Amino acid sequence: MSIPTEVIALLRGDAQADRIVPRAGQTARLTLAVSAAMAFLAVFALALSLATGRLADRWSQALAQSATIRLSAAEDQVEIQTRAILTVLRQTPGVAAARALSDDEQRALLAPWFGPDLPVDDLPVPRLIEIIEDDRGFDATGLRQRLAAEAPGAVLDDHTRWRRPLVAAADRLRLLGWVSMSLILGATAAMITLAAQASLASNLQVLRVMRLVGAQDSYIARAFVRRFTHRALSGAALGTGLGMLAIAVLPRAAQEGAFLTGLGFQGLAWLWPLTIPFLAAVTAFWATRLAALRTLKGLR
Amino acid sequence: MIDMQDAAYGYGAEPILSAMTLRLAPGSFHFLTGPSGSGKTTFLKLCYGELITTQGSLAIFGQDAATLNRDRIARTRQRIGVVHQDCEFLDHLPIAENIALPLTVAGRDMTQSVANLRELMAWVGLTSRASAHPPELSGGERQRAALARAIIMDPELILADEPTGNLDWDLSLRLLQLLCELNRMGKTIVIATHDLALIRAAKAQVQARVLRIAAGKLVAAGANL
């Protein structure tokens, strides 16, 4: 019987065929509990993956299209070099906008470290010029060379050295989340295979009788597959529900004033965890089917 | 029905059965006899495809058993009824469902088969035990239930391995009578037994052939009772 036919038969169900497998309590509870626990963990792994994905995107977007020029020059040179820098920037392809920050804006930037009453005018604070890139981006090396000629006190900071490790860290976390998901699925498959093998081993008499009365392997396997798939689906649905509930009641990061985005799902991303029970069911389907067919091969 | 040509079966150098050449014709009745360990059960297992000959050929219903895949073996078994001495059942199901198991497996409509099932259970004297589970049945009841399960699909061939081994003489005769009735209905019967009294008791009821196996070889075939 082909796999699609097998799946249709599985979904349609067969009350008579289902009865050939005794309702053993031990493996049933084990499969249910393991599926629920794994699904619960999978929800958190998924939440971690999605949250770090959002974080990586946000850092990437926020820092990728902006740059800063710091200008340190003698007092009488600051205005002259600022104008020169702005002129260079207007002529530089890839720069969408550029402007010098006002004293108030600079004071606001330094306030978290030095307090709100910082006398910016009395301190040798460099002039900051904000650059917004367009989609093409600018040639940082060429711009540095021009700035060196036109405004010797200017230093271009295109945020690359800040952005790269942050984005790399977020990407690694996202990857870690997906690896965790894969490990959870693998562990679920291993657990269900063990439970199915235990069930098959304790039901060898059932297998022998079924072969004796002319049952094909697919018929016998289907009875076990249906039982385990149903248990995995039910357990995973329970675990997923509890996991989503736990995520939903987590304190919001914004409420705590934290910088990191909250661990959780946003908008349509709440639909993603709903795939976990189906993944568990598919995993159980294959794990049990392979275990059953392997066991049946030992019987003629 | 079953056609063996120089068939042999064994592990390694020592064959369990060898040089078996015989043909079981449709509607015939055979006793397979010989001492314990002579290869009677192996012979029957070859006949329903649980074992495959290691030499020679064996055809079941005209099909070379060695070339049958697992699904075709399963379908072929729906045409063969097998009764073992230690008859195995699904212990969690009532005996009526156990007897109907071949019908379930074959996908037969149970609503149409209920009447046949009732009739069959009455024939083997198990009507009052229909809802009992196999562990609750006596040895004789289990043997009759196994026979009922073996014939519910109306098979052409019935193989019985020491079917009276656990029964007293009266129950053995009752079971033999049932098998003889089936033979009169046109079924081919092979009974493996070392109970010579049972073979003699069959004399009055059917024309049977005795196949005697000793040390893995067929030493007498065709001796009428």
Interface residues (C-beta under 8 A of the other chain):
Chain A: Q16 A17 R19 I20 P22 R23 Q205 V206 R208 V209 M210 R211 L212 V213 G214 A215 Q216 D217 S218 Y219 L296 R300
Chain B: G49 E50 L51 I52 R70 D71 I73 A74 R75 T76 R77 Q78 V82 E88 F89 L90 D91 H92 L93 E97 L101 P102 T104 V105 A106 M110 R149 M153
